Amino acid sequence: MDRQTEGVISECIARILEQSNISIEKIPVSDEVKGVATELVDLSKNSRHLYEDLFGHGSDNKTDIGNAASRIFGDGINWEKIALFLQFAACCYTAYTRRDILMFVGVVAYHFKRFHIQEWIENQGGWKAVLQAHRTAIALGALGAVGALVIGGIMYNRRKRN
């Protein structure tokens, strides 16, 4: 596993835990990794409801992390699923007796290899690709909302004339 991926995993877990007022020792990372972590944490908030049952209890079992990875990535990989898996990993870390973060990152990184997630990320253009993908999705969502407003306005004006 490359250092950048270890940094992204660690930074995401740290940021997610900070939202619950839990602080852990952070691995020093670049500004790019911090930006990627910010995007992934935001993405995880949008898709957590799809797998809410995974978050019902903390786990101190490495097998549960593997089972969650199987469920999340069983039908494919995308940025939202990667973000969600990292959020699940953060929940497990708190129940994992908060052992050494580097050791725990290794557990999570194992599943990145097992499910070819690192390979998928490289095929997308690396971790920085999540920044562009998320911005594009936001722009398309905004464009869709504007389109709906325009169509609604046209329909309203037509009805008003009749």
C-alpha positions as CSV (number, residue, x, y, z in Angstrom):
1,M,0.0,0.0,0.0
2,D,1.4,3.4,-0.9
3,R,2.0,6.2,1.6
4,Q,-0.7,8.4,0.0
5,T,-3.4,5.8,0.5
6,E,-2.3,5.2,4.1
7,G,-2.4,8.9,4.6
8,V,-5.9,9.2,3.1
9,I,-7.2,6.3,5.3
10,S,-5.7,7.8,8.4
11,E,-6.8,11.3,7.7
12,C,-10.4,10.2,6.9
13,I,-10.6,8.2,10.1
14,A,-9.2,11.1,12.2
15,R,-11.7,13.6,10.6
16,I,-14.7,11.3,11.1
17,L,-13.7,10.7,14.7
18,E,-13.2,14.5,15.3
19,Q,-16.9,15.0,14.5
20,S,-17.6,12.9,17.6
21,N,-15.0,14.8,19.6
22,I,-12.6,11.9,19.6
23,S,-9.0,12.8,18.7
24,I,-6.3,10.4,17.6
25,E,-2.7,10.8,16.7
26,K,-2.5,11.9,13.0
27,I,0.0,10.8,10.4
28,P,1.5,13.9,8.8
29,V,-0.1,14.3,5.3
30,S,0.0,16.7,2.4
31,D,-2.5,19.4,1.6
32,E,-3.8,17.3,-1.3
33,V,-4.5,14.3,1.0
34,K,-6.3,16.7,3.4
35,G,-8.5,17.9,0.5
36,V,-9.2,14.3,-0.6
37,A,-10.1,13.4,3.0
38,T,-12.5,16.4,3.2
39,E,-14.3,15.2,0.0
40,L,-14.5,11.6,1.2
41,V,-16.0,12.6,4.6
42,D,-18.6,14.7,2.8
43,L,-19.4,11.9,0.4
44,S,-19.8,9.4,3.2
45,K,-22.5,11.6,4.8
46,N,-24.6,11.4,1.6
47,S,-24.6,7.6,1.3
48,R,-24.5,6.3,4.9
49,H,-28.3,5.8,4.9
50,L,-27.9,3.0,2.3
51,Y,-26.0,0.9,4.8
52,E,-27.2,2.3,8.0
53,D,-27.5,-1.2,9.6
54,L,-23.7,-1.6,9.4
55,F,-23.4,1.3,11.8
56,G,-25.7,0.0,14.4
57,H,-22.9,-1.2,16.7
58,G,-19.2,-0.7,17.0
59,S,-17.1,-3.7,16.2
60,D,-13.8,-4.8,17.5
61,N,-13.6,-7.7,15.1
62,K,-11.5,-7.5,12.0
63,T,-13.9,-10.0,10.4
64,D,-16.7,-7.4,10.7
65,I,-14.6,-5.0,8.7
66,G,-14.1,-7.6,6.1
67,N,-17.8,-8.4,6.0
68,A,-18.7,-4.8,5.6
69,A,-16.1,-4.5,2.8
70,S,-17.7,-7.5,1.1
71,R,-21.1,-6.0,1.4
72,I,-20.2,-2.5,0.3
73,F,-17.9,-3.5,-2.6
74,G,-19.7,-6.7,-3.6
75,D,-21.4,-5.1,-6.6
76,G,-18.7,-2.6,-7.6
77,I,-16.5,0.3,-6.5
78,N,-17.2,4.0,-6.6
79,W,-16.0,7.0,-4.6
80,E,-19.1,7.0,-2.4
81,K,-18.5,3.4,-1.4
82,I,-14.9,4.0,-0.6
83,A,-16.0,7.0,1.6
84,L,-18.6,4.8,3.3
85,F,-16.1,2.0,4.0
86,L,-13.8,4.5,5.6
87,Q,-16.6,5.9,7.7
88,F,-17.4,2.3,8.8
89,A,-13.7,1.8,9.6
90,A,-13.7,4.9,11.8
91,C,-16.6,3.4,13.8
92,C,-14.7,0.2,14.2
93,Y,-11.6,2.0,15.3
94,T,-13.4,3.4,18.3
95,A,-14.4,-0.1,19.4
96,Y,-11.0,-1.5,18.4
97,T,-9.7,-0.2,21.7
98,R,-8.1,2.7,19.9
99,R,-4.9,0.8,19.2
100,D,-2.1,2.2,17.2
101,I,-3.6,4.0,14.2
102,L,-0.9,2.7,11.9
103,M,-1.7,-0.9,12.8
104,F,-5.4,-0.2,12.2
105,V,-4.7,1.5,8.9
106,G,-3.0,-1.7,7.9
107,V,-6.2,-3.6,8.6
108,V,-8.2,-1.3,6.4
109,A,-5.5,-1.2,3.7
110,Y,-5.7,-5.0,3.5
111,H,-9.2,-4.7,2.2
112,F,-8.2,-2.1,-0.3
113,K,-5.9,-4.7,-1.8
114,R,-8.4,-7.6,-1.3
115,F,-11.2,-5.8,-3.3
116,H,-8.8,-4.1,-5.8
117,I,-9.8,-0.7,-4.6
118,Q,-6.3,0.7,-4.9
119,E,-6.2,-0.5,-8.5
120,W,-9.6,1.1,-9.2
121,I,-8.4,4.4,-7.7
122,E,-5.3,4.3,-9.9
123,N,-7.5,3.7,-12.9
124,Q,-9.5,6.8,-12.0
125,G,-6.4,8.9,-12.0
126,G,-5.4,8.6,-8.3
127,W,-6.9,10.0,-5.2
128,K,-7.1,13.5,-6.6
129,A,-9.8,12.2,-9.0
130,V,-12.3,12.2,-6.2
131,L,-12.0,16.0,-6.0
132,Q,-13.0,16.4,-9.6
133,A,-15.7,13.6,-9.5
134,H,-17.4,15.2,-6.5
135,R,-17.3,18.7,-8.0
136,T,-18.7,17.4,-11.3
137,A,-21.6,15.6,-9.4
138,I,-22.4,18.8,-7.5
139,A,-22.3,20.8,-10.7
140,L,-24.6,18.3,-12.5
141,G,-27.0,18.4,-9.5
142,A,-27.1,22.1,-9.6
143,L,-27.7,22.1,-13.4
144,G,-30.5,19.6,-12.9
145,A,-32.2,21.8,-10.3
146,V,-31.9,24.8,-12.5
147,G,-33.4,22.8,-15.4
148,A,-36.3,21.7,-13.3
149,L,-37.0,25.3,-12.2
150,V,-36.9,26.5,-15.9
151,I,-39.3,23.7,-17.0
152,G,-41.6,24.4,-14.0
153,G,-41.6,28.1,-14.9
154,I,-42.5,27.3,-18.5
155,M,-45.3,25.0,-17.5
156,Y,-46.7,27.5,-15.0
157,N,-46.7,30.3,-17.7
158,R,-48.5,28.0,-20.2
159,R,-51.1,27.1,-17.7
160,K,-51.5,30.7,-16.6
161,R,-52.2,31.7,-20.3
162,N,-54.8,29.0,-20.8
